[in-house]
Amino acid sequence: MERLQKVMAHAGVASRRSSEKLITSGHVKVNGETVTELGVKVSKHDHITVDEMPIQTEMPIYILMNKPRQVVSTVSDDKHRKTVIDLLDDEIKERVYPVGRLDYDTTGLILLTNDGELANQLTHPKYEVDKTYVAKVEGIPTNEELKHLRKGVNIDGKHTSPAKSKLLSSDDGRKTAIVSLTIHEGKNHQVKKMLQAIGHPVMKLKRETYAFLTLKGVLPGEFRELNPEEVKELKRLAQLDK
């Protein structure tokens, strides 16, 4: 049995605090009866509606996937491209969705879950969850250029938060380099725009880590479920108001 507002938040209805407001203002019914008091506990067998719309009360599931190129990180795609959901096998019965997004041509670590509350927390900038990307770029960045990334650069009229940047390798003949960049923000195409801002367009991009999670043992197109300790640590990180 779980508190009603926690189940609503987990189902992605709203944050726990906003769910409490929905309850006290009479928007929520349990088994056809309007509930307005906090503290009510429900089970997965109870029928819960918000403004007459039923919510999903599935068991929580947490998946780490190594997204390949030319796959969209959405539940469905109007252009009929392959999605991360298409890569899940028939063993995953729950309706999950990606936590944040990776570009169509970006590879690497992406999380999928049906835990709406955790997903909202992980994608909120204030929790500062580090994500490390490895990029192949045109040209060879100087240390001075990489320092700009560490201080933050202007993209789309806004200054990015300081990032961790490192030159991993370079190819003088082909005039390309491999760069590591760690950020905690999640703006649209942010890594590509940051590297473009210092004059080194991205040729290939891969997300290698998400917080403490890595792709070890997970090949492109494959996935695994997180173990209980990993889920516990993710939830701990999501509750740290930095």
N, C-alpha and C positions, 0 to 999 in steps of 0.2 A: 504494500500500500504506500502511495506517495501523496504528498500534498497536491491539491488541485492546481495551484499556480505553478508548481514545479513541473507537473506533467504538461501543462499548457506551454510553458517556456521550452521544454524539451521538444515538443512537437513543432516549434517554430512559430507559434501564434504571436508571441511578443516576448519582451524581457519579463523576468519574474515580477518586477515591480509594476510594469504595465499590465501584466496578467491579473495582478491583484486589483488594479483599478477596474478592469473589465468585470471581475467577479462582483465587487462591491457596488458597481453601477447597474447590475442586473442583466448583463449580456450573456451570462453563461448558464447552461442547464446541464444537469447530470441525471441521466435516465429520465429525461422529460421534465424534471423539476428545477425551477430556477434557484440558483444558489447565490446568496449575497454575503455570506459570512466567510471569513478566511479561516483556514485550519481544517477544512473538509478534506478527507483523504479518499482517494479513489484507487481502483485497481485497473488492470488492462481489460477487464471484462465490462467495465462501466462505459456507457455511451455518453460522450461529452460533446456538446455543441456550443459554438460561439456565434451568436446572432443566427441561430438555426443551422449553422454549417458545422458538420461533424469534423472532429480533428482526429489525426492518427495517433494511436497510443501503442505503437510497436515497441518491442524491446530495443534498447539503444545498440547501435553497431558502429564501429569505427574502423575505417579502412585506409591503409597507406597504399598508394598506387604510383608506379613509375610510368608517367604518361609519355607515350611516343609522339613523334611529330605527326601533323595532319590529323589530329584528334582534338575536338573542341571540349572544353571543360564546362559543359552545361548538361542539363538533363535531356534536352531535346534541341534540335537544330532545324530552322526553317529552310536551310539550304541542303538538308539531307546528308550532311557530313557525319562521319563516325563520331560518337561522343564517348566520354569516359564511362558512361553507364553501359554502353554497348560492350565494353571490355570486361564487365563483370559476368561471371558464369552463373548458371542456373541455381547454384547453391545459395546465392545471396537473394533471399526472398524479400527483405525489407526495402522500402523505397528510400534510397539515400540520395544525397546531392553533394556537389563539391563545395569545399570550404575555400572561398576565393576562386581565383581563376589563373590559368596559365594560357598564354597566347596559343593560337592554332599551331604555330611552328616552333613553340618552346617545349622542351622536354623536361622530364624530371618529376620530383616529388609533389604529389598533391593528395590532400586528405579528402575523404568522403564520409559522410555520416548522416544519420537522421536525428541527431541531437541538436536541435535548433538553438538552444541556449548556448551551448559550447561553441557552435559555429559562429554565432553573433559575437561572442566575446573574443574569439581568436582573430576575427577580421577587424575588430575595433582598434584603431591606431593607438589608443591610450595604453593598451596592454603590451605594446612593444615586443612582439614575438619576432625573434630574428629569423631571417630566411637568407640562405647563402646561394648565390648563383655563380656559375662559371660560364664565361662568355668568350667566344672567339671573335676578335675584333679586327677591323682594318687598321693597319699601322701599328706602331709600337708605342704605347703610352709612356711618357716620361714620369719620373717620380713626382715632379711638380704638378703634372696633370692629375695624377692619382690623389695628390693632396687636396685638389679641388673637390673631389668626391668625398674625401674624409671630412671636409668642412661643410659640404652641402652645395648644390648647384641650383641655378634657377631653371625650372622647366614649367612651361604653361603659366608663366607669371607668378609662380610660387617657389619658395626656397625649400629644397629637400632637407630632411634631417641628416646629420652626419652619418656617413657610411664607413664600413671597413673595406678597404680596397687593397689588392695585392697583385703584382705582376707574377704569374706563375711560370710562364715561358714565352719565348719569342722566336720568330723565324725571320731572320734578316733577309733571306733570299726572297721569300714570298711577301715580306712586309706585313705580317700578321702577328697577333699575340693572343695569349690565353690569360684572361684576367678573372680574379675572384672578387665578388662584390657582395657584402652582407648588409641588408637593409631590414628595417622593421615596418616600413610603410607598405602600402599596397596600391598605389595609384596606377591608373591605366598605362600600360607599357612603360612603367617607371624605369626599369633597369636599362632598357634600350634608349630611352630619352636621356638618361643620365650619361651614358657613354657617348651618345651622339653629341651631348653638350660640351664634352671635352675633345671633340673632333675624331672619335673613333667608333664608327658605326658597327653595330653588332651583325655578325655573319651567322653565328649559331649561339643558342642560349639554352642552358640547362639549370634547373633548380636542384641543388644537391642536398640541401638540408632544410628542415623546417623545425625550428627550435632545436631539440636534442635528437630528433629523428633523422635517420639517414636512409639511403637506398640500398644498404648492404643486403645482398641476397635476393634483391627484387629486380628482375630483368625488365627491359622496356616492354610495356604492354601487360606486365604481371602486377599482382597486388597481394597484400596479406592483411589480415585483421590485426589491429593493435592488441597487445596483451594487457591485462588489467593494470599492471604497474605503469605502463606507458600512458594509458588513459588517465590514471590518477595523477601523473605528473603534468599532463596537458591541462587538466582541470585546475591544478595548482597554479600553473603559469597564467591561466585565464583569469584567475581571481586576484592576481597581483596588480594592484592599481599603482603603477609607477608614476 
